[in-house]
Amino acid sequence: MNIVKKIAREQYKDLVDSVAKKLRTIQIPKEGWLSTTRNALGLSVAQLAGRMSVTRQDISKIERNELTGSVTLKTMQNIAEAMGCRFVYAIVPRNRVEDLLVERAKIIATRIVETTNKHMALEDQALSDKQISNEINRMQKEILQDIPSDFWNDEV
C-alpha cells in the first residue's frame, strides 16, 4: 500500500475513533428519538403534522417505523428540521477501529497458519503449539503492516 493510502487510512481511523468515543455511551430512548424530541419540545403529533403538511397518522406511523428500524434517513432529516433540529447519524464501532483490524488479522493469520500446519503434519513436520502461536502473531503483524485487498472477504 502506498504512503498516501496509509496516511488516509490513519486519518479515517482517527476520525471514526474520535466520533465513536463521544457517541459510544448514547442510548436510543425506548420511545425513539422522534417521539422523545417531539415531547421534549412540547410539540403534539398534530402540531408536528401541521408543520410538515402531513396527517397525524403519518407522524404516528413514522415514529413507529423508527422503532422498527424501517424509517428512512431522509424522513428522519425532514422531521428533525420540522422540529428545528438537526439529524445526525453515525456508525460507531464497539471498540477502536484498530481493535477490529487486529481481531480480523488474527482470524486470517490463524486460518493460514492452521492450514499450513495441516499440510506440514502430513509430511511429519507439524509445528509445536508455541511455534504455531508465534507464527500466528508474526503473520498477524505482517498482515496489519500491509492490509491486503481481500482482508474483509469472508472466504479468507
N, C-alpha and C positions, 0 to 999 in steps of 0.2 A: 504494500500500500504506500502511495507516495506521501510525502510530508504534509502537503496541503490537506489531503483527506484525513490524515491523523489529527491534525490541528482542528479541523472542522468537527470531527467526531468527539474530540475532547470538549469543544465548546458546546455541542449538543448535550453531552452527558452532564456538564456543569449546569446548563440551563434547566434540564429536566430535574436534576437532583435539587437544585435551589427551589424550584416551584414545589416539588414534592415535599420537601422539608416543611414548607409553610402550610401545605394543604393536607398532609397526612392525617392530622387529628380531626379534620372536619367530618362530621357525621351528617348524613341526609336525615332531615326531620321525618318522623313517621308519617306526617301528612303530606310530605313532599315540599319542595321549595316554593312552588307556585302558591299553594294554599297558605303556607306559613307566612310568606312575604305579604300576600294579599291581606291576611288577617293582621299582621303587624302594622300595616299601613292603614288599617281600618276601612279597607275597601270591601264592599259587598260584592257578591257574584254579579248582581245586576249592574252595579256601577262599573265594574271592570268590563262586563259585556258591552255596556254603552260606550265606553272609551274605545272599544275595538270594533264596534258595529257588528257584533255577533249576538247570538242568544245566550241566555243564562245556561241553557242546556249545553251549549258549545263549551262554555267555560268549565262547567262541571265535568264534561267528558274529557277535556284537555287535562284537568287536574287528576282525573282517574288514570288517564293514559300515562301521565308522568310516573305514577306509582307502579304501573306495569311495565314501564320502560319502552312504551310504544309512541311516545311523543317525539316529534322531530326537533332538531336543534333550531330550525327556523321558527317554529311555533314558540319554543321557549324564549327565543330572542324577541319575537314580536310581543309576547305578553310582558316580558321584563320591561321593554320600552314603554308599553302602555301603562305600567306601574311606576314609570320614572326611574327605572333601574337599568342595570347593565347585566347582560347574561354572559357568564364566563364558564368555560368547561376546560377540563384538563384530564390527561391520562397520567395517573400517579402510581409509579412503581411502589410495591410494598417495601422494598429496600432500595439501596442505592443502585444506580444503573450498573456500576462496576460489579456489584454483588451478583446481579443477574448474568453478566458476561462471564464471570468466574465460574459460576454454577454450571452454565451451559458448556464452557470449555472443559470442565471436569467430566461432564457426561460424555462429550465427544472423545476426550483423551482415554477415558475408561473403556469405551467401546473399542477403540483402535487397539489399545494395549491388550485387552482380553482376547480379541480376535487373533491378534498376532501371537499371543501366548498359546492359544489353542493349536495353531499351526506348528509352533515350536515344540509343543508337547508331543505331537505326532512324530517328531524327529528326536524325541527324548532329550529336548533342550529347554524344557519349561523353566520359567523364572521362579525364584522364591517369592513369597508374599512381600518381603521387603523390597526386592528388585521391582516387582510389579508396582508397588506404591511409589517408589522413586521414579519409575518410568512414567507413571500417570502424572505425577507432579511436574516432571520435566516437559512432557508433551503439552500439558495444560498451559504452562508458561509460554511455550513456543507458539501455541495457537493464539494466545492473547497478544503476543507481540505483533502478529500479522494475521488478523482475523480473516479467514477465508470467505469467499462469496457464498459458500454453501453452509455457513455457520448455523443458520436457523432452519435449514432443511430438516424435515423430520426423519428422513431415511438415513441420515448420517449415523 
